[in-house]
Amino acid sequence: MYQDPHTIGEQVKRAYGGDLQAAEQLDRIEAPHASSPDRSQFILFQPKYATRLPDGRICILNRQAQEGEETWPCADIYRHFAEGGSSWMHIPIPCSFRLAKVEYEADGEGETGRFVFVSVEGRRVKASAIQMGIAFRELDLVMGGAEEAAVEEAFGRMEQIVAPPPPVKRTAAENPPIEWKEGSVLVFEPELQRFTGLLKLGERKVGVSLYFSERQEVLKLLPALDELARNLPALDEAARLYAAEELLDTRNDFWMDEEEGEVLLTAEEFASQVSLESVELGEKGWLTFWYDDGELFAGHTISVERGADGAFVSADMMG
């Protein structure tokens, strides 16, 4: 039985918070799964909808396959952090690795550890969630697809990856609020190590994030933030149209539910259904726009990236 990642994510969150009923529900899942002792990490294996491109590359979407559609075995990985926040991702499992079970192996102190993938033949692959993310981050599994050999290679080298040391954590006391313009304030969020604020877009407001933990770095970006605020309506329109150009075929080919009477969308109709939720401002004016998908992709977030040169570079479904 397919397990909706959003539902499982909420159960993992409650279990991590001490909800015994949620923990028991997770333990009863029949598909291969494992949890860290403190419930901060959880992994679940299940097949996802997959399709092959003409050149043989495999694309994997985060949804249940319908009857007659191809599937690919995947692992959903959930993490919650003591300082707040959570993360989710999924990775494909090579078809050659016939999974028998998965376990969690703590380190000597029992605070961190790795998941252990065990195949039917007895092969064991160990990796932390961080190692998994690094191993697969270069594979464009949703849009461009990946060769089976690339999936095999990424999976095999997970346990050899040396994860970088965690960055130095800054506190709110080290980063007091920044008075910006028209009474706007940028506030430091210690749990995510970023500054956040609000921008006006017509009659509503959208979030803005600057992923810098040093206050002086954010102060240097205020002119770029001013420019973003002035041009946000035009940038939003351009980003929505770009997303439509990049994702329209995917929506019409794979995400249209004909049984519910859905019809093929035009690029303009696609762009009109998505709505901007927040913007990230990076170095040298790099921008990432985050959109509510208007249920075009069953609740997936749409991410659009614009480079420092002002050209859009990517549009993807996330989460």
C-alpha positions as CSV (number, residue, x, y, z in Angstrom):
1,M,0.0,0.0,0.0
2,Y,1.4,3.4,-1.0
3,Q,2.2,5.8,1.8
4,D,1.6,9.5,1.2
5,P,4.9,11.3,2.1
6,H,3.0,14.3,3.5
7,T,1.0,12.0,5.9
8,I,4.1,10.1,6.9
9,G,6.0,13.3,7.5
10,E,3.4,14.5,9.9
11,Q,3.4,11.1,11.7
12,V,7.2,11.3,12.0
13,K,7.0,14.8,13.4
14,R,4.5,13.7,16.0
15,A,6.5,10.6,16.9
16,Y,9.7,12.7,17.3
17,G,7.7,14.9,19.6
18,G,6.8,12.0,21.8
19,D,3.4,10.9,20.4
20,L,3.3,7.2,21.1
21,Q,0.3,6.5,18.9
22,A,2.1,8.1,15.9
23,A,5.2,6.0,16.6
24,E,3.1,2.8,16.8
25,Q,1.5,3.7,13.4
26,L,4.9,4.0,11.8
27,D,6.1,0.8,13.3
28,R,3.1,-1.1,11.9
29,I,3.8,-0.1,8.3
30,E,4.4,-3.3,6.4
31,A,6.9,-1.9,3.8
32,P,10.6,-2.0,4.8
33,H,11.3,0.9,7.2
34,A,13.5,1.9,10.1
35,S,13.8,4.7,12.6
36,S,16.5,6.1,14.8
37,P,16.1,5.4,18.5
38,D,15.1,9.1,19.2
39,R,12.7,9.1,16.3
40,S,14.4,12.0,14.6
41,Q,15.1,10.0,11.5
42,F,12.9,7.7,9.6
43,I,13.2,5.8,6.3
44,L,10.5,4.1,4.3
45,F,10.8,2.1,1.0
46,Q,8.1,2.0,-1.6
47,P,7.8,2.1,-5.4
48,K,7.2,5.5,-7.1
49,Y,5.8,6.3,-10.6
50,A,8.6,6.2,-13.2
51,T,8.8,6.8,-16.9
52,R,11.6,6.3,-19.5
53,L,12.8,8.9,-21.9
54,P,13.6,8.0,-25.5
55,D,17.3,7.7,-24.6
56,G,16.6,5.3,-21.8
57,R,17.0,7.7,-18.9
58,I,14.6,7.1,-16.1
59,C,12.4,9.9,-14.5
60,I,10.9,9.3,-11.1
61,L,8.1,11.4,-9.7
62,N,6.9,11.5,-6.1
63,R,3.6,9.9,-6.6
64,Q,1.9,6.5,-6.7
65,A,1.9,4.7,-10.0
66,Q,-1.4,3.9,-11.6
67,E,-2.3,0.5,-13.0
68,G,-0.1,-0.3,-16.0
69,E,2.5,2.4,-15.2
70,E,6.1,1.6,-14.5
71,T,7.5,1.9,-11.0
72,W,10.9,2.3,-9.4
73,P,11.9,1.4,-5.9
74,C,12.7,4.4,-3.8
75,A,13.6,5.3,-0.2
76,D,11.8,8.2,1.5
77,I,14.0,9.8,4.1
78,Y,12.6,12.1,6.9
79,R,14.7,14.1,9.4
80,H,13.7,16.4,12.3
81,F,16.2,18.6,14.2
82,A,16.4,19.4,17.9
83,E,16.7,23.2,17.1
84,G,13.6,23.0,14.9
85,G,12.9,22.4,11.3
86,S,12.7,19.2,9.2
87,S,13.7,17.8,5.8
88,W,12.5,15.2,3.4
89,M,13.9,13.6,0.3
90,H,13.7,10.4,-1.7
91,I,16.4,8.5,-3.5
92,P,16.1,5.7,-6.0
93,I,17.3,2.2,-5.2
94,P,19.1,0.2,-8.0
95,C,16.9,-2.5,-9.4
96,S,20.0,-4.8,-9.0
97,F,19.8,-4.3,-5.2
98,R,16.9,-6.5,-4.1
99,L,16.1,-5.0,-0.7
100,A,15.3,-7.5,2.1
101,K,15.3,-5.1,5.0
102,V,16.7,-1.8,6.4
103,E,18.1,-1.2,9.9
104,Y,19.4,1.7,11.8
105,E,23.0,1.5,13.2
106,A,23.9,4.1,15.9
107,D,27.5,5.2,16.4
108,G,29.4,4.7,19.5
109,E,27.6,7.5,21.4
110,G,24.2,6.6,20.0
111,E,23.4,10.1,18.9
112,T,24.0,9.8,15.2
113,G,24.2,6.9,12.9
114,R,23.6,5.3,9.5
115,F,20.8,3.4,7.9
116,V,21.9,-0.1,6.8
117,F,20.4,-1.5,3.5
118,V,20.4,-5.3,3.4
119,S,19.8,-7.1,0.1
120,V,18.3,-10.5,-0.4
121,E,21.8,-11.8,-1.2
122,G,23.2,-10.4,2.0
123,R,24.9,-7.3,0.5
124,R,25.0,-4.4,3.0
125,V,25.3,-0.7,2.2
126,K,25.5,1.8,5.1
127,A,24.8,5.6,4.7
128,S,23.6,8.5,6.7
129,A,20.9,10.8,5.4
130,I,23.5,13.4,4.7
131,Q,25.6,10.9,2.7
132,M,22.5,9.9,0.7
133,G,21.7,13.4,-0.1
134,I,25.2,14.2,-1.3
135,A,25.4,11.1,-3.4
136,F,22.2,11.8,-5.3
137,R,22.1,15.5,-5.5
138,E,23.6,15.8,-9.0
139,L,21.0,13.4,-10.5
140,D,18.1,15.2,-12.1
141,L,15.6,12.4,-11.5
142,V,12.4,14.5,-12.1
143,M,13.0,16.4,-15.3
144,G,16.2,15.3,-17.1
145,G,16.2,11.7,-15.9
146,A,19.1,9.6,-14.9
147,E,20.8,6.5,-16.4
148,E,20.4,3.3,-14.5
149,A,24.2,3.1,-14.2
150,A,24.3,6.5,-12.6
151,V,21.8,5.4,-10.0
152,E,23.8,2.3,-9.3
153,E,27.0,4.3,-9.0
154,A,25.5,6.9,-6.6
155,F,24.0,4.2,-4.4
156,G,27.2,2.3,-4.2
157,R,29.4,5.2,-3.2
158,M,27.1,6.6,-0.5
159,E,29.0,5.1,2.4
160,Q,32.3,6.4,1.1
161,I,31.3,10.0,1.1
162,V,32.9,12.2,3.8
163,A,30.2,14.5,5.1
164,P,31.3,18.1,5.7
165,P,31.5,19.3,9.2
166,P,28.4,21.2,10.4
167,P,28.7,25.0,10.0
168,V,29.1,27.3,13.1
169,K,25.7,28.1,14.5
170,R,24.9,31.7,15.1
171,T,22.4,33.0,17.7
172,A,19.8,35.7,17.5
173,A,21.8,37.7,20.0
174,E,24.7,37.7,17.5
175,N,22.4,38.8,14.7
176,P,19.9,41.5,15.9
177,P,17.1,42.5,13.6
178,I,17.9,44.7,10.6
179,E,15.7,47.7,10.0
180,W,15.2,47.8,6.3
181,K,12.8,50.1,4.5
182,E,9.3,51.4,5.1
183,G,9.3,49.8,8.5
184,S,10.2,46.4,7.2
185,V,12.5,44.3,9.4
186,L,14.8,41.4,8.6
187,V,14.8,38.9,11.5
188,F,17.4,36.1,12.1
189,E,16.0,32.6,12.5
190,P,18.6,30.5,14.5
191,E,17.0,27.2,13.6
192,L,17.5,27.8,9.9
193,Q,20.5,30.1,10.1
194,R,18.9,32.7,7.9
195,F,17.4,36.2,7.8
196,T,13.8,36.5,6.8
197,G,11.3,39.3,6.1
198,L,8.3,40.2,3.9
199,L,7.8,41.8,0.5
200,K,4.7,43.3,-1.0
201,L,3.2,41.7,-4.1
202,G,0.0,43.6,-5.0
203,E,-2.4,43.3,-2.1
204,R,-0.6,40.5,-0.4
205,K,2.8,39.8,1.1
206,V,5.3,37.1,0.4
207,G,8.3,35.9,2.4
208,V,11.9,36.7,1.5
209,S,14.9,34.8,2.8
210,L,18.6,35.5,2.8
211,Y,20.5,32.4,3.7
212,F,23.4,34.0,5.5
213,S,24.2,33.6,9.1
214,E,26.5,36.7,9.2
215,R,24.7,40.0,9.7
216,Q,27.4,41.9,7.8
217,E,26.8,39.8,4.7
218,V,23.1,40.6,4.8
219,L,23.8,44.3,5.1
220,K,25.8,44.1,1.9
221,L,22.8,42.6,0.1
222,L,20.3,45.4,1.1
223,P,20.7,47.3,-2.3
224,A,19.9,44.0,-4.1
225,L,17.0,43.5,-1.8
226,D,15.7,47.0,-2.6
227,E,15.9,46.2,-6.4
228,L,14.0,42.9,-5.8
229,A,11.2,44.7,-3.9
230,R,10.9,47.3,-6.7
231,N,10.8,44.7,-9.5
232,L,8.9,41.9,-7.8
233,P,5.7,42.0,-9.8
234,A,7.6,41.8,-13.1
235,L,9.9,39.2,-11.8
236,D,7.1,37.1,-10.5
237,E,5.3,37.2,-13.9
238,A,8.4,36.2,-15.7
239,A,9.2,33.4,-13.3
240,R,5.7,32.0,-13.6
241,L,5.8,32.0,-17.4
242,Y,9.3,30.4,-17.4
243,A,7.9,27.6,-15.0
244,A,5.1,27.1,-17.5
245,E,7.5,26.7,-20.4
246,E,9.6,24.2,-18.5
247,L,6.9,22.2,-16.7
248,L,3.8,22.4,-18.9
249,D,4.5,19.2,-20.8
250,T,5.2,17.3,-17.6
251,R,1.8,18.4,-16.2
252,N,-0.1,17.6,-19.3
253,D,1.6,14.3,-20.0
254,F,1.9,12.8,-16.5
255,W,-0.2,14.8,-14.0
256,M,-3.5,15.3,-15.7
257,D,-6.3,13.2,-14.2
258,E,-8.7,12.6,-17.1
259,E,-11.1,10.7,-14.8
260,E,-11.7,14.0,-13.0
261,G,-12.4,15.8,-16.2
262,E,-9.1,17.7,-16.3
263,V,-8.1,19.2,-19.6
264,L,-4.8,20.2,-21.3
265,L,-3.5,23.5,-20.0
266,T,-1.9,26.3,-22.0
267,A,1.2,28.0,-20.7
268,E,-0.8,31.1,-19.8
269,E,-3.3,29.0,-17.8
270,F,-0.5,27.2,-16.1
271,A,1.1,30.5,-15.1
272,S,-2.1,31.8,-13.7
273,Q,-2.7,28.9,-11.4
274,V,0.6,29.1,-9.5
275,S,1.2,31.7,-6.8
276,L,4.4,33.0,-5.3
277,E,5.0,32.1,-1.6
278,S,8.5,33.3,-1.0
279,V,11.8,34.4,-2.6
280,E,15.4,33.6,-1.7
281,L,18.1,36.1,-2.4
282,G,21.6,34.7,-2.7
283,E,25.0,36.0,-3.6
284,K,25.4,38.4,-6.5
285,G,21.6,38.7,-6.9
286,W,20.9,35.0,-7.5
287,L,17.2,34.4,-6.9
288,T,15.0,31.4,-6.1
289,F,11.3,31.8,-6.4
290,W,9.0,29.3,-4.5
291,Y,5.5,28.7,-5.8
292,D,2.3,27.0,-4.6
293,D,1.5,24.7,-7.4
294,G,-2.3,25.3,-7.3
295,E,-2.7,21.5,-7.2
296,L,-1.2,21.2,-10.7
297,F,1.2,18.6,-9.3
298,A,-0.8,17.3,-6.3
299,G,0.7,19.8,-3.9
300,H,4.3,19.8,-4.9
301,T,6.2,23.1,-4.5
302,I,7.6,24.7,-7.7
303,S,11.1,26.2,-7.5
304,V,12.3,28.6,-10.2
305,E,15.9,29.8,-10.2
306,R,17.3,33.0,-11.8
307,G,21.0,33.4,-12.1
308,A,23.1,36.4,-11.2
309,D,23.1,37.4,-14.9
310,G,19.3,37.8,-14.9
311,A,18.6,34.7,-16.9
312,F,16.3,31.9,-15.6
313,V,18.2,28.6,-15.3
314,S,15.8,26.0,-13.9
315,A,12.2,25.2,-12.9
316,D,11.5,22.1,-10.8
317,M,9.0,20.3,-8.6
318,M,10.2,20.0,-5.1
319,G,9.0,17.9,-2.1
